[in-house]
Structures are given as C-alpha cells and as structure tokens.
Amino acid sequence: MNTLKKAALYLDHFTANIFEYEKKAILLKTIESAFNKYEKDKVSLKGESHLHHKEQALQNAFYLKLREELRVYNDVLLFGSTSAKIELKNILNNDNRFNDVTITIKNTDKLTKKQQIAFIKEIFYID
C-alpha cells in the first residue's frame, strides 16, 4: 500500500457504516448483518440452542464481510456503543493481513449519520 488509506466504521451487532476519510469523511456504504429481528424470531422457534448457533454463524459472517471491506486500509477507526467493535478488532488481530494496520477503538453513544461524520472530523481534525 503506497498511500495511507483511512477508514472509520460505526458499528453495532447488526449494521456497520463504512466511511473513508482524508480531507473529509465520506460514507461509502452500509453493511447489514443477516441476523436481524425477523431472523431471530424465526430461528428462536426451533429452540434456544439452535438460535445461539445460528446467531453465532451469522454474526461471524457479518464480521468476515467487514474484514474484507477493510483489507485496503492501513488506518482503521472502529467506533460505536456496543461491544461489536471489540469483537471485530479481535478478528482483525487474528488475520496476518492486518499486522501493519493501525486499529483504533472509540466508545460512543448511539449516533446519527450526521453525528458520526462530526465524530470522525473531531477525532482526526479534518475540515
């Protein structure tokens, strides 16, 4: 990677907003987990054990999708109000492709997209 590419992810266990930032923060895309309220209700009818395994599998698939999105960046900010950012960081730390990537975690309250952009600007002092 010749140029420094920076990304910020505002995430919880169900969605992630992926921003790229340089001179300003730009929302690139939103990725949603396949594990949502509808899926949870449907799977819970099959029993608690089945629900737990299905939730784990779908959550892992969500994190792996985010990992693939982040492969092109060498500076990553993970922020949000849940433990999802820590879970994703652990996955990234276990992948050798991220050995030279700076990963920063920040706790925030639940934020609107406008507040997310303002937060990124504040953290990285961009106009």
Sequence and secondary structure as in RCSB ss.txt:
>XXXX:A:sequence
MNTLKKAALYLDHFTANIFEYEKKAILLKTIESAFNKYEKDKVSLKGESHLHHKEQALQNAFYLKLREELRVYND
VLLFGSTSAKIELKNILNNDNRFNDVTITIKNTDKLTKKQQIAFIKEIFYID
>XXXX:A:secstr
  S  EEEEEE SSEEEEEEESSSEEEEEEEE S  HHHHHHHHTT HHHHHHHHHHHHHHHHHHHHHHHTT SE
EEEEESSTHHHHHHHHHHTSGGGTT EEEEEE     HHHHHHHHHHHHT  
